Amino acid sequence: MQTDRHTDWRTYWRHLLGPSGVVDDPAAMAPYLSEWRGFYQGQALLVARPSSIDQVIAVVRRCRSEGLAIIPQGGNTGLVGGGVPSDPSRHIVLSLEKMNRLRRVDPQDNTMTVEAGCILSEVQQAAERVERLFPLRMASQGRCQIGGAIATNSGGTGVIRYGSMRDLVLGIEAVLPDGSLFNDLKRLRKDNSGYDLKHLLIGSEGTLGIVTAAVLKLFPRPASQATVMAAFSSLEHVLDFFHRAGAAWGGDLTAFELMPRIALDLVCAHIPETQDPFSGQHHPWYALIEVSSHKAGDATEERSQKVIAEALEAAIIMDARVASTLRQADSLWRLRDSLPEAQTRAGGSIKHDLSVPISTIPAFIDQASQAIEAAFPGARPVAFGHIGDGNIHFNISQPKNTRTESEKKAFLDHRADINRLIHDLVHRYGGSVSAEHGVGLLKRFELARLGDPVGLDLMRRIKQVIDPENLMNPGKIL
């Protein structure tokens, strides 16, 4: 069946994918056409929702024959516009939400084979049912999909112990731009037979192919855990305690999350049923720390109490709270996980997902905060994130005394200038302007401006070889 301007598109796509496999009503398409924050708004011919690998292949081959571009989309929880279409005459959104089967769970191999549309929290629960752990954890885990996490190489709070998504994937199945199937769903821990091609697809943001399934690593469930929130007088003391914690707990140190006082204030003010664990005693900086052990009978909480007591005596920590119940631990984690939502409720926020060498975190945050406050009086830096891997979310909230939509817009209109100021500083510190969210639309020009020219040229050449017609997520990254 040949398609052209006179073809009944609705009939064709419904024949290919079934009635529920096509979304073309403007109101129903709307959630697929914008980034969840509303920062990017797009347009597309339609939304295709395949439910099998054969349907994905058919969509790709048909789009290639018609010169249509495909915008792969997972849970649409991204922060850089990577899943937003832009051409109503040429772009088709391909949502993986219906490809959500758990194909295989193998506790003996410590692996799980899942389709790209599986929700992260459901993967975590499936691992728990067989007494295993899938350690990727993030605030959006109830909505984000595995395919999107792979496409952006998501990190989350457990990177310090388990690594990012790149470290958690053993094998990948993907449909390439020519419609061929790359089937590398191996459950092998070691395979040194040539180039490791899955790593081209992990972090490629859908520009080289559509990830349809993956083999994920599972781990033994911790036998015991301890969650601690510690208060500090300075960033230097935070970093000092991070190194002490690493020496004391070794591989049991699972998470080390940084939060400034302003972050705690924002969460307690805007998120219901949250409270300051320090009863209003203000400290400049906090760290949320998780320690977990796989050893049966390991007194993790008692060990944590000892390390905290020594740091208190040395005046490195000003105060600390050790969760004695699971409910208390969840309450502490809710403070960290709710921070992005709290910032949104508080007004305009200009976000940066960056990384710098761990040793430079105090100097970078101090210098960046001073630069922002000098250039944009009243703007409020909110620097938080995964101090254990150098990934800082350096966000800037609008001035506290601004409330109207016009004042919010006036603040957000400074986005380009603020981005350049922060990214130039990141570059001087030898860091990256994208640590875990990806490049997408938001940072492609900054990547071109600050990236290594040789590396960028290699990326363009790889894109040209795999997708010479530029049909996969055009305009993203490069």
Secondary structure by P-SEA (a helix, b strand, c coil): cccccccaaaaaaaaacccccccccccccccccccccccccccccbbbbbccaaaaaaaaaaaaaabbbbbbbcccccccccccccccccbbbbbcccccccccccccccbbbbcccccaaaaaaaaaaacccccccccccccccaaaaaaacccccccccccccccccccbbbbccccccccccccccccccccccccccccccccccccccbbbbbbccccbbbbbbbbbccaaaaaaaaaaaaaaccccccbbbbbcaaaaaaaaacccccccccccccccbbbbbbbbbcccccaaaaaaaaaaaaaaaacccccccccccaaaaaaaaaaaaaaaaaaaaacbbbbbbccccccaaaaaaaaaaaaaaaacccbbbbbccccccccccbbbbcccccccaaaaaaaacaaaaaaaaaaaaaaaaccccccccccccccaaaaaacccaaaaaaaaaaaaaacccccccccccc
